Amino acid sequence: MSQQLINIIGSLTKTEKRYINLSLKAFSFDEESNGLLSDFNKIEKQLNLKKKKNDLLISGNSTRLYYKIIDILHQFHEQELPNSDDARKNLKRAKVLIFKGQHKEGFKLLNKIINDSTKYDYLTKIEALELKLNSAIESVNVDYLKIDYVNDKKLFSKFHKEYFNLMEFQSMEALIKLESSTLYFYGDDHELTQTYKTLLEDEKNAFHPLAKIYFNKANAFLAMKRGKPDKAYVFAKRTIDLFEEYPIIKIKNLVSYLKSIRNLCLVLLFLKNHKDAEVVLDEAEVTLANFKKTNNIDIKTELFTLFVLIRTNILISNDLIEENIAKIKLFENEFKLNVDILKDDEKANSYLNFTILNIHLKNYRQALKYTIQALKVAGKVRKDIYHISLMNEISIHYFLGNSDVMLSKLNAYKRIIAKGDILFGFEKELPALLTAIFNSPQDKKLYENLFHKLNASLNKEGKMVTKPFIALFYLKAL
């Protein structure tokens, strides 16, 4: 039996299982259909057992059952799938009408798709134009071929051009996601191709509203990378405005919209404009209240990021921890409820935030648990968090008085630095600075020297936003 079949059945929700079961029952009027239902139930039952059998045999064809399940899931989720809207429904209806010889009525529906200026589904429009042409040729529609064909051909070229323009901007969006994930935000500067540079010079170069959104997201990212958060704010704000201007685009790209709110808030944090970030979050929380009970994991992740992760960022960055202890406990509980669905980036960021919150509240052992988790996760996805967590781990052992462990962790950190694995400029000097402190923990000047070096380095590199998350700043003379 194919692993693909086991994987797809194992991924089903209770609602999906119920729908598949009902669909298979409804069409179980012959031996083959009954066999599909029996095999589905057999596999589903086996996957729910704690002790599974090594081999599971089914009576029918596993490939046929696999594709049958996918077809039923398509029917069940049709409204949620990409490009599943009125235009696609009308395209299906037009195909049926033309197949039945009702070309005039079929053309009406096709023209409705093609001429709808509020929709930007180029592929559907191109398919509608292709269907018009093919059916006109087959039915020898002379009037269409004489009068409308030339105009439709021009429209075809227009849609084709605008579609590939959107693809160019989507490619840029993909590259930015790759870079922000693998180069850890402070990676080497990678030059854009001349084509992309030209496209990013003017928003008019983007035709589709989504392309305009990608244009602004790309420019916001590049501005942040160049250390210009004020310029990044303009592009990040414009991104949100475009989503609001095109509500259909927003609904179809809800995760991207939520990420754009996140990006705007992060830019505001870089600008130390915490109040405006809170206003953005408060307004978003009201408008997004309907999605709080969603089962969509990507949406749940983004909502957690906005209303827990970024809010803890604000508390830490704005030194508002003491007066928000009750709120912090709620945030921590939300994290525990959602940790299994979060991606590694959000997990690493959450572990770092709760490390700092617990250090501030002197819950050092809990802080250590979070730091260990941050180190496990961040190494693959966030080099900045990984390096900060290495420093935080040493600091926490200092607070706990674990001298031997602290020195062991410092020696391990020295080996990492010796290999040239450095993210912050001050890291080259840090082992010597910490060694001096640990040898003379009562000398206040050593701490002052450490803080001066850290501040100067962070300021020079434009990374002051990370300062509140580095536990070294909590060190005090004994």
C-alpha positions in Angstrom: 0.0 0.0 0.0 1.3 3.4 -0.9 2.8 5.7 1.7 1.0 8.6 0.0 -2.4 7.1 0.8 -1.4 6.6 4.4 -0.1 10.2 4.6 -3.3 11.8 3.1 -5.6 9.8 5.4 -3.4 10.6 8.4 -3.7 14.3 7.7 -7.5 14.4 7.6 -9.5 16.3 10.2 -12.7 14.8 11.8 -14.9 16.9 9.5 -13.0 15.8 6.4 -13.2 12.2 7.4 -17.0 12.5 8.0 -17.4 14.2 4.6 -15.4 11.5 2.8 -17.3 8.7 4.6 -20.6 10.2 3.6 -19.5 10.8 0.0 -18.3 7.2 -0.4 -21.5 5.9 1.2 -23.7 8.0 -1.1 -22.0 6.4 -4.2 -21.6 2.9 -2.9 -23.9 1.4 -5.4 -21.5 -1.2 -6.9 -18.8 -3.5 -5.7 -15.9 -1.2 -6.5 -17.5 1.8 -4.6 -18.2 -0.4 -1.6 -14.6 -1.6 -1.7 -13.3 2.0 -1.6 -15.5 2.7 1.5 -14.4 -0.5 3.2 -10.7 0.2 2.5 -10.9 3.8 3.7 -12.5 2.8 7.0 -10.0 0.0 7.5 -7.0 2.3 7.0 -8.5 5.1 9.1 -9.2 2.7 12.0 -5.7 1.3 11.8 -4.1 4.8 11.9 -6.1 5.5 15.1 -4.8 2.4 16.9 -2.0 3.0 19.5 -0.4 -0.3 18.4 -0.3 -0.5 14.7 0.2 -3.6 12.6 3.3 -3.9 10.4 1.4 -4.7 7.3 -2.1 -3.4 6.4 -3.7 -5.1 3.4 -6.7 -3.6 1.6 -8.9 -5.4 -0.9 -8.9 -2.7 -3.6 -6.5 -0.5 -5.6 -4.7 1.9 -3.3 -3.9 4.4 -6.1 -7.6 4.6 -7.0 -8.6 5.2 -3.4 -5.8 7.9 -3.1 -7.1 9.9 -6.0 -10.8 9.4 -5.0 -10.0 10.9 -1.6 -8.2 13.9 -3.2 -11.2 14.4 -5.5 -13.6 14.4 -2.6 -11.4 16.8 -0.6 -11.3 19.2 -3.6 -15.1 19.2 -3.6 -15.2 19.8 0.2 -12.6 22.6 0.1 -13.5 24.1 -3.3 -14.3 27.6 -1.9 -11.1 27.8 0.1 -8.7 26.6 -2.7 -6.7 29.1 -4.8 -8.6 30.6 -7.8 -11.9 29.2 -6.6 -14.4 32.0 -7.0 -17.3 33.1 -9.2 -15.1 33.4 -12.3 -14.1 29.7 -12.0 -17.7 28.7 -11.5 -18.7 30.7 -14.6 -15.9 29.2 -16.6 -17.2 25.7 -15.7 -20.7 26.7 -16.6 -19.6 28.2 -19.9 -17.8 24.9 -20.8 -21.0 22.9 -20.2 -23.1 25.4 -22.2 -20.7 25.3 -25.2 -20.4 21.5 -25.0 -24.2 21.4 -25.2 -24.2 23.7 -28.2 -25.4 26.8 -26.4 -22.6 29.0 -27.6 -24.3 32.4 -27.3 -25.1 31.8 -23.6 -21.6 30.3 -23.0 -20.0 33.4 -24.5 -22.1 35.7 -22.2 -20.5 34.0 -19.2 -17.0 34.1 -20.8 -17.4 37.8 -21.5 -18.4 38.4 -17.9 -15.1 36.8 -16.8 -13.0 38.7 -19.3 -14.5 42.1 -18.8 -14.7 42.2 -15.0 -12.2 44.9 -14.2 -12.4 44.2 -10.4 -10.9 40.8 -10.8 -7.2 40.1 -11.5 -7.2 36.4 -12.1 -5.3 36.5 -15.3 -5.1 32.8 -15.9 -8.9 32.4 -15.7 -9.3 35.3 -18.2 -6.7 33.8 -20.5 -8.5 30.4 -20.3 -11.8 32.1 -21.0 -10.4 33.8 -24.1 -8.9 30.5 -25.3 -12.2 28.8 -24.9 -14.0 31.6 -26.9 -11.6 31.2 -29.7 -11.6 27.4 -29.8 -15.4 27.2 -29.6 -15.7 29.9 -32.4 -13.5 27.9 -34.7 -15.3 24.6 -33.9 -18.8 26.2 -34.4 -17.6 28.3 -37.4 -18.7 31.5 -35.7 -17.8 33.9 -38.6 -19.0 37.1 -36.9 -16.7 36.5 -33.9 -13.7 35.7 -36.1 -14.3 38.8 -38.2 -15.2 41.3 -35.5 -14.2 40.2 -32.0 -11.2 38.0 -32.5 -8.7 40.9 -33.1 -9.7 42.7 -29.9 -9.6 39.5 -27.9 -6.2 38.8 -29.2 -5.0 42.2 -27.9 -6.6 41.4 -24.6 -4.8 38.0 -24.5 -1.4 39.8 -25.0 -2.3 42.3 -22.3 -3.3 39.6 -19.7 -0.2 37.6 -20.7 2.1 40.6 -20.1 0.4 41.5 -16.7 0.5 37.9 -15.6 4.2 37.5 -16.2 4.8 40.9 -14.5 3.0 39.5 -11.4 5.2 36.4 -11.7 8.4 38.6 -11.6 7.2 40.2 -8.4 6.2 36.9 -6.9 9.8 35.7 -7.7 11.1 38.6 -5.8 8.8 37.9 -2.9 10.1 34.3 -2.8 13.8 35.4 -2.9 13.1 37.8 0.0 11.5 35.0 2.0 14.5 32.8 1.3 17.0 35.4 2.3 15.2 36.4 5.5 15.0 32.8 6.5 18.5 31.6 5.6 20.6 34.7 6.1 19.1 35.6 9.4 18.3 39.2 8.6 21.8 40.4 9.1 23.4 38.3 6.3 25.7 39.3 3.5 24.4 41.9 1.1 23.2 40.1 -2.1 22.8 42.2 -5.2 19.6 42.2 -7.1 19.6 41.5 -10.8 19.2 44.6 -13.0 15.7 43.5 -14.0 14.5 43.5 -10.4 16.3 46.8 -9.7 14.4 48.4 -12.6 11.1 46.9 -11.5 11.6 48.3 -8.0 12.2 51.8 -9.1 8.5 52.8 -9.5 5.3 51.3 -8.3 3.8 51.9 -11.8 6.0 49.0 -13.0 3.7 46.7 -11.1 0.3 46.1 -12.8 -1.6 43.7 -10.6 -2.6 44.9 -7.1 -0.7 42.0 -5.6 2.3 42.9 -7.6 2.1 46.4 -6.2 2.0 44.8 -2.7 5.1 42.8 -3.5 6.8 45.9 -4.8 6.3 47.7 -1.5 7.2 44.6 0.6 10.4 44.2 -1.3 11.4 47.9 -1.0 10.5 47.8 2.8 12.8 44.8 3.2 15.6 46.3 1.3 15.3 49.6 3.2 15.6 47.7 6.5 18.5 45.8 5.2 20.3 49.1 4.3 19.6 50.4 7.8 16.9 52.9 6.7 13.8 52.1 8.8 12.2 55.5 8.1 12.1 54.6 4.4 11.0 51.1 5.2 8.0 52.5 7.2 6.7 54.3 4.1 6.7 51.1 2.0 5.4 48.9 4.9 2.5 51.4 5.5 1.7 51.5 1.7 1.5 47.7 1.7 -1.2 47.8 4.3 -3.0 50.6 2.5 -3.1 48.5 -0.7 -4.6 45.5 1.1 -7.3 47.8 2.4 -7.9 49.3 -1.0 -8.4 45.8 -2.6 -10.4 43.8 -0.1 -10.8 40.8 -2.4 -6.9 40.6 -2.6 -6.8 40.9 1.2 -9.3 38.0 1.7 -7.5 35.8 -0.8 -4.1 36.6 0.7 -4.9 36.8 4.4 -1.7 35.3 5.6 0.3 37.7 3.5 -1.8 40.6 4.9 -1.1 39.4 8.5 2.6 39.2 7.8 2.5 42.7 6.4 0.9 44.0 9.7 3.8 42.1 11.5 6.4 43.8 9.2 4.9 47.3 9.9 5.0 46.7 13.6 8.6 45.5 13.4 9.6 48.6 11.5 7.9 50.8 14.1 9.9 48.9 16.8 13.1 49.7 15.0 12.0 53.3 15.0 11.3 53.0 18.7 7.7 54.1 18.0 6.1 51.6 20.4 2.9 53.5 20.8 2.0 53.5 17.1 2.9 49.7 17.0 0.4 49.1 19.8 -2.3 51.2 17.9 -1.7 49.1 14.8 -2.1 45.9 16.9 -5.2 47.1 18.7 -6.9 48.1 15.5 -6.0 44.8 13.8 -7.2 42.8 16.8 -10.7 44.3 16.4 -10.9 43.7 12.7 -9.5 40.2 12.9 -11.6 39.0 15.9 -13.6 36.7 13.6 -10.5 34.7 12.8 -9.5 33.8 16.4 -11.3 30.5 16.3 -9.9 29.5 12.9 -8.5 26.0 12.3 -6.1 27.3 9.6 -2.6 26.8 11.1 -0.9 29.5 9.1 -3.5 32.1 10.2 -3.3 30.9 13.8 0.4 31.3 13.7 0.3 34.8 12.3 -2.4 35.8 14.9 -0.2 34.5 17.7 2.8 36.4 16.2 0.9 39.6 16.1 -1.0 39.5 19.5 1.5 37.6 21.6 5.0 37.7 20.1 5.1 41.3 19.0 3.3 42.4 22.1 6.0 40.8 24.3 8.5 42.5 22.1 7.0 45.8 22.9 6.9 45.1 26.6 10.6 44.1 26.6 11.7 46.9 24.3 9.8 49.6 26.1 10.7 48.4 29.7 7.1 47.7 30.6 7.6 44.3 32.2 6.9 45.0 35.9 3.5 46.6 35.3 2.3 43.8 33.0 3.1 40.6 34.9 -0.6 39.4 34.7 -0.6 40.0 30.9 2.8 38.2 30.6 1.3 35.1 32.3 -1.6 35.1 29.8 1.0 35.4 26.9 3.0 32.5 28.3 -0.1 30.4 28.5 -1.0 31.3 24.9 2.5 30.2 23.8 2.1 26.8 25.5 -1.2 26.3 23.8 0.2 27.2 20.4 3.8 26.0 20.5 3.1 22.8 18.5 1.8 24.7 15.5 4.4 27.4 15.4 7.2 27.4 12.8 10.8 27.3 14.1 11.2 31.1 13.5 8.3 32.0 15.7 9.3 29.4 18.3 12.8 30.7 18.5 11.6 34.2 18.9 9.1 33.2 21.6 11.7 31.3 23.6 14.0 34.3 23.5 11.3 36.7 24.6 10.1 34.5 27.5 13.8 34.1 28.5 14.2 37.8 28.9 10.8 38.2 30.7 11.7 35.5 33.2 15.2 36.9 33.7 13.7 40.3 34.5 11.3 38.7 37.0 14.3 36.7 38.4 12.8 33.4 37.4 16.2 32.2 36.3 15.5 28.5 36.1 12.5 29.0 33.9 14.6 31.4 31.8 17.2 28.7 31.4 14.7 26.2 30.2 13.5 28.7 27.5 17.1 29.5 26.5 18.0 25.9 26.0 14.9 25.5 23.8 15.9 28.7 21.9 19.3 27.2 21.2 17.8 24.0 19.9 15.5 25.7 17.5 17.3 28.9 16.4 20.5 27.4 15.0 18.7 26.4 11.8 16.5 29.4 11.3 17.7 32.5 13.2 21.4 33.1 13.6 20.8 36.3 15.5 18.6 34.6 18.1 21.1 31.7 18.4 24.0 34.0 19.2 22.0 36.1 21.6 20.9 32.8 23.4 24.5 31.7 23.7 25.2 34.9 25.6 22.0 34.6 27.6 22.8 31.1 28.7 26.2 32.2 30.1 24.4 35.1 31.9 21.7 32.9 33.5 24.3 30.6 34.9 26.1 33.7 36.3 22.8 34.7 38.0 22.3 31.1 39.4 25.8 31.0 40.7 26.7 27.9 38.6 30.4 28.9 38.2 31.6 25.6 36.7 28.8 25.4 34.2 29.2 29.1 33.4 32.9 28.7 32.6 32.2 25.5 30.6 29.6 27.4 28.5 32.0 30.3 28.1 34.7 28.0 26.8 32.3 26.4 24.3 31.4 30.0 23.2 35.1 30.8 22.7 35.4 27.8 20.4 32.5 29.1 18.2 34.1 32.6 18.0 37.5 31.1 17.2 36.0 29.4 14.1 34.9 32.9 12.9 31.2 32.3 13.5 30.4 35.9 14.5 27.2 37.9 14.1 27.8 41.0 16.3 31.1 42.9 16.1 31.6 42.8 19.9 31.7 39.0 20.0 35.4 39.0 19.1 36.2 40.8 22.4 33.4 39.3 24.5 35.2 36.2 25.8 38.0 38.3 27.2 35.6 40.9 28.7 33.6 38.1 30.4 36.7 36.3 31.6 37.8 39.6 33.3 34.4 40.0 35.0 34.3 36.4 36.2 37.8 36.7 37.6 36.9 39.9 39.5 33.1 39.9 39.9 33.2 42.8 42.4 34.9 45.3 40.0 32.2 47.7 38.7 34.5 49.2 36.1 34.7 45.9 34.2 30.9 45.8 33.8 30.9 49.4 32.7 33.6 48.6 30.1 31.5 45.6 28.9 28.3 47.7 28.5 30.3 50.4 26.7 31.7 47.9 24.2 28.4 46.3 23.6 26.5 49.6 23.1 29.2 51.0 20.7 29.2 47.9 18.6 25.4 47.6 18.4 25.0 51.3 17.6 27.7 51.2 14.9 26.1 48.2 13.2 22.5 49.5 13.5 21.4 46.6 15.7 20.4 48.5 18.9 16.9 46.9 18.5 18.5 43.7 19.9 19.9 45.3 23.0 16.8 44.6 25.3 17.1 40.9 24.5 20.7 40.5 25.4 20.9 39.4 29.1 24.5 40.5 29.4 23.1 44.0 30.1 21.5 42.5 33.3 24.9 41.6 34.8 25.8 43.4 38.1 28.8 43.5 40.3 28.6 41.0 43.2 
